[in-house]
Amino acid sequence: MKALRFHAAKDLRLEDIEAITPPGPGQVAIRNRFVGICGTDLHEYAYGPIFVPSTPHPFTGAKLPQVLGHEFGGVVTAVGAGVTHVSPGDRVSVQPLIMPRSGDYFADRGLFHLSENLALAGLSWISGGMAEAALLNDYNVVRIPDGMTDEEAALVEPTAVAVYACDRGTVSAGNSVLVTGAGPIGMLTLLTAKAFGATKLFVSDLNDTRLELARQILPEVVTLNPKRDDVGAVIRAQTEGGVGCDVALECVGNEKALQACLDAVRKQGTIVQVGLHPGNSGLNWHNVTFKDVDIRGSWAYPTHLWPRVIDLIASGAIPAMKVVTRKIRLEDAITQGFDVLLDPAGTQLKILIDLT
C-alpha cells in the first residue's frame, strides 16, 4: 500500500509498503479517508526525529521509518475478536493515543494521556493516517454520526486539543479570551472559546496573513500583531474595568507570547500553556505572584473527550472546517503540504490529505 514515511529530517518518502495485517483480538483495521498535517508532523519533517523513536518504543516497539499522520479518520474494513462497538462499514474518527490500559499509575486512574509509556498512531505506532490503511486498537476508533463528514472526522483530534485547553482555562460564558498564535490550534481554540460562551476574543500573531485568515474565520475577533501593537494595553483598554482578559491561551510555544499572556491577563486570571516550548522560557515571576494568576499546562487531551468533541463539531457548535484552507492528494503531500506549511509566508492554515 502507499504510505508517506518519515526517515529523517527533510527525508519524507512516498513508498509502497506491506499492507496491514488482519486485525487481532481487540484490533480494528480501517481504510483511511482524510488526514491532517499537524505542526508536530512539520517539526518532525524539519528537525526530527523528535517524537518518532529511533530505537524501539518501550510500549509499542515502533521505530523509524514511521508512517506519519495522527489527525485522521476512515472506514472500518475488519475487526478482531472481542470488538463490538464498531463494525465493517462504520465511519470512524481516530483517537491516536496508545498506552497501557492497566498496570500504569495514570492508566489505572483513567488518565491515559498522562501515561509514561504513551505512544501515538502516526508517531510511534505501526500505523499512521498518511497511508491507505491503518491497524489500530479498539479504543482508538470512535464511530461518527451520519451527518458528520469524513473531513470533519480528521479534525476531531486537533479540536480535542482546543477543547481540553479551554477546559483547563475554565472558559465560560461572558469571558474575555486571548489566544496567542493564529495557527490551526490557535484558531480552533478561538472557535472553541466562542462555543463555550466567550464574548470578547483576541488573537495575536506576527504574521499578518494569518491575522487576515483569523478575521475571515471569526469576523468579531480583535487581531493584534506584537510588532505594532502593545497586546496587553489593547486588551486592557477593551475589557471591563481595564483589568485585562479572563483567560489567555498560549498556542505557540514561544517565550514572548507567554510573556504577553501574563501581561494581558487580569489579576486572578488563568494562563494555559498549550504550545510546546523548545527550551526554558523566562517569565516575570513577581507578576505571577502579584497578579495572583493560575498558570496551567494542557497536554493533549483525555481520551474520553472524543464523543463530546464529535458532538461539538457535528452539531455546528465548533465549525472546525473553517480552518481548512486546502485539500491535496498523498502524492503531493510533500511539495503542496509540508513545504507550503513551512513557508514563513503562512498562506495556508490547515491542509488535509485526501486518501479517498
C-alpha positions, 0 to 999 in steps of 0.5 A: 500500500502507499504510505508517506514515511518519515526517515529523517529530517527533510527525508519524507518518502512516498513508498509502497509498503506491506499492507496491514495485517488482519486485525487481532483480538481487540484490533480494528483495521480501517481504510483511511479517508482524510488526514491532517498535517499537524505542526508536530508532523512539520517539526518532525519533517524539519528537525526530527526525529523528535517524537518518532523513536529511533530505537524501539518504543518501550510500549509499542516497539515502533521505530523509524521509518514511521508512517506519519499522520495522527489527525485522521479518520476512515472506514472500518474494513475488519475487526478482531475478536472481542470488538463490538462497538464498531463494525465493517462499514462504520465511519470512524474518527481516530483517537491516536493515543496508545498506552497501557490500559492497566498496570500504569499509575495514570492508566489505572486512574483513567488518565491515559494521556498522562501515561509514561509509556504513551505512544501515538498512531502516526508517531510511534505506532505501526500505523499512521493516517498518511497511508491507505490503511491503518491497524489500530486498537479498539479504543482508538476508533470512535464511530461518527454520526451520519451527518458528520463528514469524513473531513470533519472526522480528521479534525476531531483530534486537533479540536480535542486539543482546543477543547481540553485547553479551554477546559483547563482555562475554565472558559465560560460564558461572558469571558474575555479570551486571548489566544496567542498564535493564529495557527490551526490550534490557535484558531480552533481554540478561538472557535472553541472559546466562542462555543463555550460562551466567550464574548470578547476574543483576541488573537495575536500573531506576527504574521499578518496573513494569518491575522487576515485568515483569523478575521475571515474565520471569526469576523468579531475577533480583535487581531493584534500583531506584537510588532505594532501593537502593545497586546496587553494595553489593547486588551486592557483598554477593551475589557471591563474595568481595564483589568485585562482578559479572563483567560489567555491561551498560549498556542505557540510555544514561544517565550514572548507570547507567554510573556504577553499572556501574563501581561494581558491577563487580569489579576486572578486570571488563568494562563494555559500553556498549550504550545510546546516550548523548545527550551526554558522560557523566562517569565516575570515571576513577581507578576505571577505572584502579584497578579495572583494568576493560575498558570496551567499546562494542557497536554493533549487531551483525555481520551474520553473527550472524543464523543463530546468533541464529535458532538461539538463539531457535528452539531455546528457548535465548533465549525472546525472546517473553517480552518481548512484552507486546502485539500491535496492528494498523498502524492503531493503531500510533500511539495503542496503540504509540508513545504507550503506549511513551512513557508514563513509566508503562512498562506495556508492554515490547515491542509488535509490529505485526501486518501479517498 
